[in-house]
């Protein structure tokens, strides 16, 4: 999951101006899920599962760039992107296997996934309309804001300034005047520039150009969805205008995903830190309380999963102290720190599959074959 989220975070800086810069480059990224209902649930399950128990552990990966090759190396996974060969190689260090797929194969797999998603959405919308006439009264709106707070702090030896990006998708029932929204807040600590980092941006821009429509397909789907809503053009214009406020390189990001009420954004990590985590339950406590009921209480009724007990503290601590209903619920909080930038020589061996590893079918292609066989 982490490599995909890291790729997504880089989209925030794709639009920034860059200059061509050829050479080797290395940096490190440490990613960690630091809180939220999802982490609480996984800690509960973690007394039985080693993988779930370590979900909140930090994962450090090293990114190596050499010309038109980029390798993202972590203790368990290696991903190698080769712009000249137009291939993506995935290495599973734990299983000692590797797979490769071409850009064209990935484009087709993404297109097939989009088509299946659109078909499923159309099917669900049809069912919802038949079951609930209110579904026709629901309108969607999107809001993006960037706010520079003026706060500064030292991150990895660099003097950074804070910019908070908030995104919200709000669904409103125009007849009942009820609304709810999904929200993302990215608390970013930016530096004006990092020597040599321009070539990293340039690499991903080249990659995006080679992937073509596949890299913008989902964004195009969102644009189509927006176009069906009143004021869509204004919303898109505001989004572009806000994103242009982000300038520099994010050396630390704390991203939150969750739900809020009344169209309010999720609070940023610097402005509303999560309370300290209580110790997880023991196996005996889970056996006594029942696994399903404990997981339900940990999720706090998020997204309709389980019913929230009256004595369970709400995610919104301020609301809890005031005796009011909670207005926010954080599903996940994840922190990413980028450090150890270097323009030193990069060993070509980082872009090779380790000796003795077995080649297998790429997971994305295997999934596509399974879906086509249904």
MILOKE-633553 format. One record per residue (C-alpha): residue in one letter; x negated, y negated, z negated. Coordinates in Angstrom, 2 decimals. Layout:
N
+------+---------+---------+---------+
: rest :      c1 :      c2 :      c3 :
+------+---------+---------+---------+
:    a :       X :       Y :       Z :
...
+------+---------+---------+---------+
END
This chain:
374
+------+---------+---------+---------+
: rest :      c1 :      c2 :      c3 :
+------+---------+---------+---------+
:    x :    0.00 :    0.00 :    0.00 :
:    x :   -2.77 :   -2.47 :   -0.90 :
:    x :   -4.36 :   -2.65 :    2.60 :
:    x :   -0.98 :   -3.60 :    4.11 :
:    x :   -0.40 :   -6.30 :    1.51 :
:    x :   -3.88 :   -7.67 :    2.05 :
:    x :   -3.26 :   -7.82 :    5.80 :
:    x :    0.01 :   -9.65 :    5.13 :
:    x :   -1.68 :  -12.20 :    2.86 :
:    x :   -4.12 :  -13.07 :    5.66 :
:    x :   -1.17 :  -14.13 :    7.83 :
:    x :   -0.86 :  -17.17 :    5.58 :
:    x :   -4.13 :  -18.56 :    7.00 :
:    x :   -3.91 :  -17.42 :   10.64 :
:    x :   -2.64 :  -20.80 :   11.79 :
:    x :   -5.60 :  -22.73 :   10.38 :
:    x :   -8.18 :  -24.10 :   12.85 :
:    x :  -11.30 :  -21.97 :   13.27 :
:    x :  -14.57 :  -22.07 :   15.15 :
:    x :  -16.34 :  -19.20 :   16.87 :
:    x :  -19.02 :  -17.73 :   14.63 :
:    x :  -20.86 :  -14.56 :   15.61 :
:    x :  -22.75 :  -12.43 :   13.10 :
:    x :  -22.43 :  -10.06 :   10.17 :
:    x :  -20.32 :  -10.78 :    7.11 :
:    x :  -19.33 :   -9.06 :    3.86 :
:    x :  -16.99 :   -9.87 :    0.99 :
:    x :  -15.04 :   -8.05 :   -1.70 :
:    x :  -11.40 :   -8.06 :   -2.74 :
:    x :  -10.03 :   -6.79 :   -6.03 :
:    x :   -6.29 :   -6.10 :   -6.07 :
:    x :   -4.23 :   -5.16 :   -9.11 :
:    x :   -0.53 :   -4.82 :   -9.88 :
:    x :   -0.33 :   -6.81 :  -13.12 :
:    x :    3.34 :   -6.67 :  -14.09 :
:    x :    7.00 :   -6.40 :  -13.18 :
:    x :    9.78 :   -3.83 :  -13.43 :
:    x :    8.07 :   -1.51 :  -10.94 :
:    x :    4.91 :   -1.29 :  -13.04 :
:    x :    6.93 :   -0.68 :  -16.21 :
:    x :    8.78 :    2.16 :  -14.52 :
:    x :    5.57 :    3.72 :  -13.21 :
:    x :    4.01 :    3.54 :  -16.68 :
:    x :    7.00 :    5.46 :  -17.97 :
:    x :    6.58 :    8.11 :  -15.30 :
:    x :    2.81 :    7.94 :  -15.82 :
:    x :    2.87 :   10.16 :  -18.90 :
:    x :    3.56 :   13.00 :  -16.46 :
:    x :    1.79 :   11.76 :  -13.30 :
:    x :   -1.88 :   10.76 :  -13.09 :
:    x :   -1.27 :    8.77 :   -9.88 :
:    x :    1.55 :    6.77 :  -11.47 :
:    x :   -0.47 :    6.25 :  -14.64 :
:    x :   -3.25 :    4.53 :  -12.69 :
:    x :   -0.95 :    2.34 :  -10.57 :
:    x :   -1.87 :   -0.75 :  -12.59 :
:    x :   -5.62 :   -0.17 :  -12.33 :
:    x :   -7.65 :   -2.70 :  -10.30 :
:    x :   -8.78 :   -1.54 :   -6.85 :
:    x :  -11.92 :   -3.13 :   -5.41 :
:    x :  -12.64 :   -2.85 :   -1.72 :
:    x :  -15.54 :   -4.17 :    0.35 :
:    x :  -14.87 :   -5.65 :    3.78 :
:    x :  -17.68 :   -5.36 :    6.31 :
:    x :  -17.62 :   -7.32 :    9.57 :
:    x :  -20.08 :   -6.76 :   12.38 :
:    x :  -19.23 :   -8.29 :   15.76 :
:    x :  -15.90 :   -6.84 :   16.85 :
:    x :  -15.75 :   -4.17 :   14.14 :
:    x :  -14.27 :   -4.53 :   10.66 :
:    x :  -14.30 :   -1.87 :    7.92 :
:    x :  -12.21 :   -2.11 :    4.74 :
:    x :  -13.82 :    0.33 :    2.29 :
:    x :  -12.29 :    1.31 :   -1.07 :
:    x :  -13.05 :    4.28 :   -3.35 :
:    x :  -10.15 :    6.29 :   -1.86 :
:    x :   -9.53 :    4.88 :    1.65 :
:    x :  -11.50 :    3.46 :    4.57 :
:    x :   -9.93 :    1.58 :    7.47 :
:    x :  -12.02 :    0.71 :   10.54 :
:    x :  -10.71 :   -1.65 :   13.23 :
:    x :  -12.65 :   -1.71 :   16.51 :
:    x :  -11.58 :   -4.50 :   18.89 :
:    x :  -13.72 :   -3.24 :   21.77 :
:    x :  -12.45 :    0.35 :   21.67 :
:    x :   -9.00 :   -0.90 :   20.56 :
:    x :   -8.73 :    1.74 :   17.86 :
:    x :   -7.84 :    1.93 :   14.17 :
:    x :   -9.53 :    4.71 :   12.22 :
:    x :   -8.15 :    5.73 :    8.83 :
:    x :  -10.31 :    7.80 :    6.43 :
:    x :   -8.92 :    9.56 :    3.36 :
:    x :  -11.92 :    9.88 :    1.06 :
:    x :  -10.14 :   12.10 :   -1.48 :
:    x :   -8.87 :   14.60 :    1.11 :
:    x :  -12.00 :   14.25 :    3.27 :
:    x :   -9.92 :   13.76 :    6.43 :
:    x :   -9.79 :   11.08 :    9.11 :
:    x :   -7.47 :   10.02 :   11.91 :
:    x :   -7.56 :    7.54 :   14.77 :
:    x :   -4.92 :    5.77 :   16.81 :
:    x :   -5.18 :    3.30 :   19.65 :
:    x :   -3.68 :   -0.18 :   19.61 :
:    x :   -1.18 :    0.98 :   22.26 :
:    x :   -0.11 :    3.90 :   20.09 :
:    x :    0.36 :    1.60 :   17.12 :
:    x :    2.35 :   -0.88 :   19.22 :
:    x :    4.67 :    1.91 :   20.34 :
:    x :    5.03 :    3.27 :   16.81 :
:    x :    5.89 :   -0.19 :   15.48 :
:    x :    8.39 :   -0.75 :   18.29 :
:    x :   10.05 :    2.62 :   17.59 :
:    x :   10.26 :    1.78 :   13.89 :
:    x :   11.85 :   -1.60 :   14.69 :
:    x :   14.43 :    0.03 :   16.93 :
:    x :   15.34 :    2.58 :   14.25 :
:    x :   15.58 :   -0.19 :   11.67 :
:    x :   17.87 :   -2.26 :   13.90 :
:    x :   20.10 :    0.75 :   14.56 :
:    x :   20.30 :    1.51 :   10.85 :
:    x :   21.08 :   -2.13 :   10.01 :
:    x :   23.86 :   -2.22 :   12.61 :
:    x :   25.29 :    1.00 :   11.22 :
:    x :   25.18 :   -0.27 :    7.65 :
:    x :   26.74 :   -3.61 :    8.59 :
:    x :   29.57 :   -1.80 :   10.35 :
:    x :   30.18 :    0.39 :    7.32 :
:    x :   30.04 :   -2.57 :    4.93 :
:    x :   32.51 :   -4.55 :    7.02 :
:    x :   34.92 :   -1.60 :    7.08 :
:    x :   34.60 :   -1.01 :    3.34 :
:    x :   34.49 :   -4.65 :    2.27 :
:    x :   36.06 :   -7.46 :    4.32 :
:    x :   34.08 :   -9.91 :    2.14 :
:    x :   30.94 :   -8.93 :    4.07 :
:    x :   32.12 :  -11.13 :    6.92 :
:    x :   32.04 :  -14.13 :    4.58 :
:    x :   28.36 :  -13.76 :    3.69 :
:    x :   25.89 :  -16.28 :    5.08 :
:    x :   22.11 :  -16.00 :    4.92 :
:    x :   19.66 :  -18.85 :    4.43 :
:    x :   15.87 :  -19.03 :    4.12 :
:    x :   13.73 :  -21.55 :    2.32 :
:    x :    9.94 :  -22.00 :    2.21 :
:    x :    8.10 :  -24.59 :    0.14 :
:    x :    4.43 :  -25.32 :   -0.52 :
:    x :    3.52 :  -27.35 :   -3.57 :
:    x :    0.03 :  -28.56 :   -4.49 :
:    x :   -0.14 :  -28.92 :   -8.28 :
:    x :   -3.48 :  -30.73 :   -8.56 :
:    x :   -4.77 :  -28.07 :  -10.98 :
:    x :   -8.31 :  -26.77 :  -10.49 :
:    x :  -10.34 :  -23.89 :  -11.89 :
:    x :  -13.47 :  -21.88 :  -11.27 :
:    x :  -12.86 :  -18.63 :   -9.36 :
:    x :  -15.85 :  -16.40 :   -8.56 :
:    x :  -18.16 :  -19.38 :   -9.03 :
:    x :  -16.17 :  -21.57 :   -6.62 :
:    x :  -14.22 :  -24.71 :   -7.56 :
:    x :  -10.66 :  -24.03 :   -6.36 :
:    x :   -7.40 :  -26.00 :   -6.34 :
:    x :   -3.89 :  -24.61 :   -6.75 :
:    x :   -1.19 :  -24.39 :   -4.07 :
:    x :    2.08 :  -22.58 :   -4.82 :
:    x :    4.05 :  -21.08 :   -1.93 :
:    x :    7.67 :  -20.09 :   -2.62 :
:    x :    9.95 :  -18.20 :   -0.24 :
:    x :   13.58 :  -17.32 :   -0.86 :
:    x :   16.25 :  -15.50 :    1.14 :
:    x :   19.71 :  -16.35 :   -0.18 :
:    x :   22.98 :  -14.54 :    0.56 :
:    x :   26.12 :  -16.57 :   -0.19 :
:    x :   29.73 :  -15.41 :   -0.17 :
:    x :   31.44 :  -18.53 :    1.16 :
:    x :   34.86 :  -17.38 :    0.01 :
:    x :   33.97 :  -16.49 :   -3.58 :
:    x :   31.15 :  -19.07 :   -3.85 :
:    x :   28.80 :  -16.43 :   -5.24 :
:    x :   25.13 :  -16.13 :   -4.26 :
:    x :   22.02 :  -14.14 :   -4.97 :
:    x :   18.56 :  -14.17 :   -3.49 :
:    x :   15.32 :  -12.29 :   -3.06 :
:    x :   12.23 :  -14.38 :   -3.64 :
:    x :    8.46 :  -14.35 :   -3.27 :
:    x :    6.10 :  -16.76 :   -4.99 :
:    x :    2.40 :  -16.81 :   -4.13 :
:    x :    0.23 :  -18.74 :   -6.56 :
:    x :   -2.92 :  -19.44 :   -4.51 :
:    x :   -6.22 :  -20.89 :   -5.63 :
:    x :   -7.87 :  -22.38 :   -2.54 :
:    x :  -11.34 :  -23.63 :   -1.67 :
:    x :  -11.86 :  -25.99 :    1.31 :
:    x :  -14.19 :  -23.54 :    3.05 :
:    x :  -16.55 :  -20.60 :    2.54 :
:    x :  -19.66 :  -20.49 :    4.75 :
:    x :  -19.26 :  -17.81 :    7.42 :
:    x :  -15.65 :  -16.92 :    6.58 :
:    x :  -14.52 :  -18.48 :    9.87 :
:    x :  -15.50 :  -15.29 :   11.70 :
:    x :  -13.13 :  -13.24 :    9.53 :
:    x :  -10.22 :  -15.42 :   10.61 :
:    x :  -11.40 :  -15.24 :   14.19 :
:    x :  -11.51 :  -11.44 :   14.04 :
:    x :   -7.90 :  -11.20 :   12.84 :
:    x :   -6.77 :  -13.70 :   15.45 :
:    x :   -8.36 :  -11.54 :   18.16 :
:    x :   -6.70 :   -8.49 :   16.64 :
:    x :   -3.31 :  -10.24 :   16.65 :
:    x :   -3.74 :  -11.24 :   20.31 :
:    x :   -4.59 :   -7.67 :   21.31 :
:    x :   -1.59 :   -6.30 :   19.41 :
:    x :    0.66 :   -8.85 :   21.14 :
:    x :    4.37 :   -8.56 :   20.40 :
:    x :    3.80 :   -5.85 :   17.80 :
:    x :    2.34 :   -8.38 :   15.37 :
:    x :    5.20 :  -10.83 :   15.75 :
:    x :    8.10 :   -8.43 :   16.30 :
:    x :    9.42 :   -8.57 :   12.77 :
:    x :    9.03 :  -12.34 :   12.72 :
:    x :   11.03 :  -12.48 :   15.94 :
:    x :   13.74 :  -10.36 :   14.33 :
:    x :   13.92 :  -12.82 :   11.43 :
:    x :   14.15 :  -15.70 :   13.91 :
:    x :   17.09 :  -14.02 :   15.62 :
:    x :   18.77 :  -13.51 :   12.27 :
:    x :   18.18 :  -17.14 :   11.37 :
:    x :   19.52 :  -18.30 :   14.73 :
:    x :   22.92 :  -16.86 :   13.81 :
:    x :   23.11 :  -19.07 :   10.73 :
:    x :   24.07 :  -22.76 :   10.54 :
:    x :   21.07 :  -25.06 :   10.28 :
:    x :   18.67 :  -22.36 :   11.47 :
:    x :   16.59 :  -24.68 :   13.66 :
:    x :   16.09 :  -27.06 :   10.77 :
:    x :   15.03 :  -24.17 :    8.51 :
:    x :   12.43 :  -22.95 :   11.02 :
:    x :   11.06 :  -26.47 :   11.48 :
:    x :   10.78 :  -26.95 :    7.73 :
:    x :    8.99 :  -23.61 :    7.42 :
:    x :    6.32 :  -24.56 :    9.96 :
:    x :    5.88 :  -27.96 :    8.34 :
:    x :    5.41 :  -26.46 :    4.87 :
:    x :    2.94 :  -23.79 :    5.99 :
:    x :    0.72 :  -26.46 :    7.52 :
:    x :    0.07 :  -27.76 :    4.02 :
:    x :   -2.05 :  -24.68 :    3.29 :
:    x :   -5.63 :  -25.52 :    4.16 :
:    x :   -8.74 :  -23.68 :    3.09 :
:    x :   -9.51 :  -20.14 :    1.92 :
:    x :   -7.49 :  -18.45 :   -0.85 :
:    x :  -10.04 :  -16.94 :   -3.27 :
:    x :   -7.39 :  -15.84 :   -5.77 :
:    x :   -3.69 :  -15.11 :   -5.29 :
:    x :   -1.00 :  -14.01 :   -7.74 :
:    x :    2.04 :  -12.89 :   -5.75 :
:    x :    5.41 :  -12.18 :   -7.34 :
:    x :    8.44 :  -10.54 :   -5.76 :
:    x :   11.88 :  -10.37 :   -7.38 :
:    x :   15.35 :  -11.85 :   -7.64 :
:    x :   16.60 :  -15.21 :   -8.86 :
:    x :   19.96 :  -16.87 :   -9.35 :
:    x :   21.41 :  -20.00 :   -7.74 :
:    x :   18.69 :  -20.18 :   -5.09 :
:    x :   15.96 :  -20.97 :   -7.60 :
:    x :   12.36 :  -19.90 :   -6.80 :
:    x :   10.48 :  -17.36 :   -8.86 :
:    x :    8.22 :  -19.19 :  -11.33 :
:    x :    4.52 :  -19.11 :  -10.50 :
:    x :    2.17 :  -17.05 :  -12.65 :
:    x :    0.25 :  -20.13 :  -13.83 :
:    x :    3.46 :  -21.85 :  -14.97 :
:    x :    5.26 :  -18.87 :  -16.54 :
:    x :    2.86 :  -16.03 :  -17.47 :
:    x :    4.44 :  -12.65 :  -18.08 :
:    x :    4.64 :  -11.57 :  -21.74 :
:    x :    2.13 :   -8.99 :  -22.96 :
:    x :    3.10 :   -5.43 :  -22.06 :
:    x :    4.30 :   -3.22 :  -24.90 :
:    x :    2.68 :    0.23 :  -25.24 :
:    x :    4.25 :    2.84 :  -22.97 :
:    x :    6.45 :    5.62 :  -24.40 :
:    x :    5.04 :    9.02 :  -25.29 :
:    x :    6.12 :   12.32 :  -23.72 :
:    x :    8.10 :   13.10 :  -26.84 :
:    x :    9.97 :    9.78 :  -26.70 :
:    x :   10.85 :   10.32 :  -23.04 :
:    x :   12.03 :   13.87 :  -23.68 :
:    x :   14.19 :   12.65 :  -26.55 :
:    x :   15.69 :    9.65 :  -24.76 :
:    x :   16.05 :   11.29 :  -21.38 :
:    x :   13.95 :   10.37 :  -18.34 :
:    x :   16.76 :    8.86 :  -16.25 :
:    x :   18.11 :    6.58 :  -18.97 :
:    x :   14.62 :    5.35 :  -19.89 :
:    x :   13.70 :    4.53 :  -16.29 :
:    x :   17.04 :    2.75 :  -15.88 :
:    x :   16.37 :    0.57 :  -18.92 :
:    x :   12.83 :   -0.21 :  -17.71 :
:    x :   14.17 :   -1.41 :  -14.38 :
:    x :   16.67 :   -3.58 :  -16.21 :
:    x :   19.42 :   -3.01 :  -13.66 :
:    x :   17.34 :   -4.47 :  -10.81 :
:    x :   19.10 :   -4.17 :   -7.48 :
:    x :   21.89 :   -2.08 :   -8.99 :
:    x :   19.59 :    0.69 :  -10.25 :
:    x :   21.18 :    1.69 :  -13.54 :
:    x :   23.05 :   -0.37 :  -16.07 :
:    x :   21.19 :   -2.69 :  -18.33 :
:    x :   21.61 :   -2.06 :  -22.05 :
:    x :   22.85 :   -4.99 :  -24.08 :
:    x :   19.90 :   -4.84 :  -26.45 :
:    x :   17.26 :   -4.83 :  -23.67 :
:    x :   15.38 :   -8.18 :  -23.55 :
:    x :   15.93 :   -9.92 :  -20.20 :
:    x :   12.96 :  -10.64 :  -17.91 :
:    x :   13.51 :  -14.37 :  -18.33 :
:    x :   12.04 :  -14.97 :  -21.79 :
:    x :   13.13 :  -18.63 :  -21.95 :
:    x :   16.72 :  -17.68 :  -21.21 :
:    x :   16.52 :  -14.93 :  -23.81 :
:    x :   15.42 :  -17.37 :  -26.49 :
:    x :   18.29 :  -19.71 :  -25.62 :
:    x :   20.82 :  -16.88 :  -25.65 :
:    x :   21.66 :  -17.41 :  -21.97 :
:    x :   21.92 :  -14.89 :  -19.16 :
:    x :   18.59 :  -14.19 :  -17.38 :
:    x :   18.12 :  -16.06 :  -14.12 :
:    x :   15.03 :  -14.24 :  -12.81 :
:    x :   13.86 :  -10.64 :  -12.55 :
:    x :   10.32 :   -9.86 :  -11.39 :
:    x :   10.00 :   -6.59 :   -9.52 :
:    x :    6.25 :   -6.82 :   -9.01 :
:    x :    3.36 :   -9.14 :   -9.75 :
:    x :    0.08 :   -8.51 :   -7.94 :
:    x :   -3.24 :  -10.35 :   -8.21 :
:    x :   -5.89 :  -10.45 :   -5.48 :
:    x :   -9.33 :  -11.99 :   -6.00 :
:    x :  -11.83 :  -12.50 :   -3.18 :
:    x :  -15.52 :  -12.82 :   -4.03 :
:    x :  -19.16 :  -11.97 :   -3.18 :
:    x :  -19.19 :  -13.61 :    0.26 :
:    x :  -22.38 :  -12.81 :    2.17 :
:    x :  -23.75 :  -13.40 :    5.67 :
:    x :  -26.48 :  -10.78 :    5.23 :
:    x :  -27.03 :   -7.92 :    7.71 :
:    x :  -24.38 :   -5.17 :    7.72 :
:    x :  -25.44 :   -1.52 :    8.13 :
:    x :  -23.70 :    0.07 :   11.18 :
:    x :  -23.05 :    3.23 :    9.12 :
:    x :  -20.11 :    1.48 :    7.44 :
:    x :  -18.19 :    1.85 :   10.72 :
:    x :  -18.77 :    5.59 :   11.04 :
:    x :  -16.67 :    8.49 :    9.70 :
:    x :  -18.57 :   10.34 :    6.95 :
:    x :  -20.11 :   13.64 :    8.06 :
:    x :  -18.12 :   16.80 :    7.38 :
:    x :  -14.68 :   15.14 :    7.34 :
:    x :  -11.84 :   16.89 :    9.22 :
:    x :   -9.87 :   15.05 :   11.91 :
:    x :   -6.07 :   15.07 :   11.52 :
:    x :   -3.11 :   13.39 :   13.26 :
:    x :   -2.64 :    9.75 :   12.23 :
:    x :    0.16 :    9.54 :    9.60 :
:    x :    2.06 :    6.95 :   11.64 :
:    x :    1.97 :    9.16 :   14.75 :
:    x :    2.91 :   12.23 :   12.73 :
:    x :    5.91 :   10.41 :   11.29 :
:    x :    6.91 :    9.26 :   14.78 :
:    x :    6.78 :   12.87 :   16.03 :
:    x :    8.94 :   14.00 :   13.12 :
:    x :   11.52 :   11.28 :   13.78 :
:    x :   11.67 :   12.01 :   17.53 :
:    x :   12.26 :   15.69 :   16.75 :
:    x :   15.37 :   14.95 :   14.72 :
+------+---------+---------+---------+
END
